[in-house]
C-alpha cells in the first residue's frame, strides 16, 4: 500500500466498519498532506489517496472554502 497520512487510513477503516466519522475542514485535510494551499498537484495527491482507500468527500475539496467542513463517505459500489 502506498504511504498516506494515518488519519486518512483511520477514516477509511472507520467508514468501512460503519463507524461514524467526524467532519474535518479542507484546511485539516491539506495539513495531513503537508500542504497549505490547493494546488493541482496537492489536489491530485489527496484525491488519489482518498480513492485508493475507498473514500470520498462531500462536498468535493475543490468546491468549498478552506474552513468548510467535509463529510467523508465510502465510494459508491463499482467506483473502486
Phi, psi and omega per residue, in radians:
X1 nan 2.353 3.066
X2 -1.073 2.818 -3.136
X3 -1.458 2.203 3.080
X4 -2.270 2.809 3.056
X5 -0.997 2.435 -3.125
X6 -0.943 -0.613 -3.100
X7 -1.110 -0.620 3.099
X8 -1.120 -0.767 3.138
X9 -1.135 -0.757 3.123
X10 -1.088 -0.728 3.116
X11 -1.096 -0.810 -3.141
X12 -1.065 -0.785 3.136
X13 -1.075 -0.735 3.118
X14 -1.087 -0.809 3.140
X15 -1.099 -0.736 -3.118
X16 -1.230 -0.315 3.063
X17 -1.688 0.227 3.123
X18 1.067 0.533 3.073
X19 -1.605 2.661 3.085
X20 -1.301 2.338 -3.107
X21 -2.044 2.308 3.134
X22 -1.112 2.518 3.050
X23 -1.274 2.604 3.112
X24 -2.339 2.707 3.127
X25 -1.402 2.806 3.039
X26 -1.010 -0.720 3.141
X27 -1.006 -0.741 3.106
X28 -1.087 -0.792 3.125
X29 -1.041 -0.761 3.106
X30 -1.061 -0.745 3.133
X31 -1.037 -0.697 -3.139
X32 -1.032 -0.465 3.141
X33 -1.757 0.174 3.105
X34 1.263 0.453 -3.092
X35 -2.073 2.732 3.069
X36 -1.986 -0.390 -3.101
X37 -2.245 2.842 -3.127
X38 -1.710 1.225 3.032
X39 -1.349 2.896 -3.100
X40 -1.006 -0.666 -3.133
X41 -1.214 -0.692 3.115
X42 -1.130 -0.811 3.123
X43 -1.036 -0.786 -3.141
X44 -1.081 -0.728 3.135
X45 -1.120 -0.799 -3.133
X46 -1.133 -0.834 -3.126
X47 -1.113 -0.633 3.091
X48 -1.133 -0.754 3.135
X49 -1.122 -0.803 3.130
X50 -1.037 -0.820 -3.135
X51 -1.087 -0.728 -3.106
X52 -1.042 -0.702 -3.125
X53 -1.571 0.048 3.016
X54 1.448 0.526 3.115
X55 -2.309 2.947 3.088
X56 -2.538 3.103 3.093
X57 -2.092 2.686 3.024
X58 -2.354 2.051 -0.020
X59 -1.294 3.025 3.073
X60 -1.058 2.448 -3.073
X61 -1.099 -0.288 3.138
X62 -1.575 -0.134 -2.987
X63 -1.809 -0.029 -3.067
X64 -2.335 2.915 3.108
X65 -1.168 2.845 -3.082
X66 -1.073 -0.512 -3.100
X67 -1.756 0.144 3.091
X68 -1.318 2.504 3.130
X69 -1.324 2.524 3.068
X70 -1.980 2.426 3.019
X71 -1.767 2.332 3.101
X72 -1.659 2.364 -3.097
X73 -2.353 2.625 3.014
X74 -1.179 2.591 3.041
X75 -1.146 2.520 3.086
X76 -1.061 2.645 3.117
X77 -0.946 2.439 3.103
X78 1.521 -0.087 -3.127
X79 -1.498 -0.513 -3.113
X80 -1.063 nan nan
